[in-house]
């Protein structure tokens, strides 16, 4: 039984002009193909992951809006349009939507990522008025729920100096115009929403009551953005497109138990099933496990710390420098020879210290510092100032001896779940450009459809990629691209009911 069905399109690249024979950045024939593929099917949400326009100008965005929600006239006898319900459509902007070009696109004048002013005006239900804003949606169907979060990853203010000779031509080869960033602040805001959700204190999207805690904890969690987190295996890495604090951002996403990351930007479709463990080194695993423990004793989880040796919060330039250094020293970064047995032993020791903290809160801070030091992990890389002292005071001041004993028992199950980081799924799905006109170097055109089912206590997600057939002039299913993801197990985030919280 299918529970949720999502359609995913991306990188439409609307430009001026709407007639079939025109030379546009978007392809009218592919727009007709998308309409034909989706017509008559019911989707719980249609997801559009950015670059709706090619230059961020008002005319192109208006044309895209008309095609998505109404009908767009393409010649005297024909029109095309998805006629979607705006409230059932999830849209995030892309870097092209932030160009906000006031001149003619082909002149390459003012083609930097300056603002989302036009996008916000023409897509009022899908606005991101502040760079750190996230938006969430909530679906309930057949007794199952899905939590969907969207973020603006456009990198604004990427201006180049005007007045330089050859400026308009030099811009053609500048890669920074495609930059994007999912920031620590955005992922921390997501973590705050997650913590509210696990406690039944997260408002429904329209503010009419709260999302039930149990439904939230057991829900499928989907993150939607234009830019991708990771390069899929076998694909060329572009350093200028790497997120500045990717590991730290991913740690916050892992603490929120995000299952699917849907994006575009690459113009090359890929499905990359991986696990949390594959993307969380020891420092990040410690933050994840500490958040598990904090929730058990009644505290909220904290975002990963990014600090220098003196405990000062690092700015983005410093974070970027560290990222570059880590890439220059792959031997250090990859920890050669490390086995899963070593990781399991590390997790076991972390929980031993956490249980010791329940027995003797006074020694908790010292023992955790000793553990991190023995593994060569700077404590300021993991812990917020005074965090261990806060935990010790919480244990000593609010938990009875009986409650501590109960938590020690519960921690055995949480330790097992922590070791399951090695198989906890995380799936990044990149949708190829769906409607951009094809040039000599352009990649395949595609549309994705996802079907979600309940399966053995978790979710089974099936992704079908539909590729553009230039001969038949339609999007057709590619059997090779039909992929099943393994079940996504659900976990409870709250302390036992008998603890009275």
Secondary structure, DSSP 8 states (H G I E B T S, - for coil): -EEEEEEEE----B-S---TTS--SB-HHHHHHHHHHHTT---SEEEEES--BSS--HHHHHHHHHHHHS-EE-SSS-EE-----GGGEEEE--GGGG----S-GGGTTT-S----HHHHHH-GGG---STT-EEEEEEEETTEEEEEEEE--B-------TTSTTHHHHGGG-GGGG-B---HHHHHHHHHHHHHHHTT--B-TTSSSB--HHHHHTSEEEEE-SS-SS--TTS---GGGS-TTHHHHHHHHHHTT--EEEE-SSSS-EEEEEEHHHH--HHHHHHHHHHHHHHHTT--------B-TTS-B--HHHHHHHHHHHHHTHHHHHTTT--HHHHHHHHHHHHHHHHHHHH-GGGHHHHHHHHHHHTT--GGGT--TTHHHHHHHHHHHH--HHHHHHHHHHHHHHHHHHHGGGT-EEEEEE---SSB---TT----EEEEEEEEEETTEEEEEEEEEEEETTTTEEEE-GGG-EE---------S--GGGT-
